[in-house]
Every structure is written in structure tokens, then in C-alpha cells.
């Protein structure tokens, strides 16, 4: 009787672990990738697109280099 109870508990535990493992695998596959996109802006002088964090802002306009900022203001 005790052996049957132990085997039943072991079987329940194995089934529980299988479902738990499957659930983790499904969540991992469905999880969105860590793609942290950044806004792109266009250089007011040459038209090149670049990330906002790499651009130079002057008078509300974006530039790819300081030289283009100076040329555009002339």
C-alpha cells in the first residue's frame, strides 16, 4: 500500500514538472525579443538618416555632423 502511494506521488510530481517545463519553454518562445528601437532623424543638410542619440540638434533641426550644422546655417 505504501509503495503504491509513493509511486502515485512520484507520478504526479513527474507530470507536474513536465507541465512546468513546457510552460517555461512556451513563455520563452512567445516573449518579445529585446529590440529596443530608437527614433531615426534626417540630417537637414544632406538627408542622411541617423539615430536621434547620435545627431546634433540646432534650432530644432537635426544634423549628422557639426560641419553640416555650420554649412546649413550659412
N, C-alpha and C positions, 0 to 999 in steps of 0.2 A: 504494500500500500504506500509506504513512504517513498519507494523508488518511483512509482507512477507519479506521485505528486512532484517529485524533483524533476522528472523528465518533462512533465507538463509545464512547470515553471521555466525550465530551460528552453522549451519550445516557444513559449510566449516571449521570453526575453530575446531570442534569436529573431523572431518575426518583428518585434519592436525595433531592434537595431537595424534590420533591413529597411523598414519603412523610414526610419530616421536618416539613414544613409541616402536613400533615394530622394528624400525631401531636400536634403542639403545640395545634392547634385542638381536637382531641378532649379532651385533658387539661384545657384551659381550660374547656370546657363542662361536664365532669364534676366539676371542682373544687368543693368546697362553698363556699358564699358565706361571707363573713366576718361571720357573725352571732354576735356574742358576747353571748349572753343573760345576764341577771342574775336571781338569785333575787328573787322578789317576796314581800313580807311584808305582814301585815294590821295596821292600827292597832288596838290593844287597846281604844281608846276609841270611835272612830267606825266602824271596819270598812273604811276606805279601804285599797286595796292600793297599795303603792308599792315602788320598788326598795330593796333592803336597804341600799345605799350612801347613800340619801337619808333613811333612817329614823333615829330616835333610840331607843336601846336603854336600858331601865331595868329592873333586876331581872328580866332575861330576857324582857321584853315589848317589842314594837316600837310606836312612836308616830310619827304623821305630823308633829306639831309639838310644841314644848316645852310649849305651853299644854295640849294634850291629855294630855301626860305628867303635868303638875301636877294637872289635873282628875281623872285616873284614880286618883291616889294619895290623894286626899282621902276 
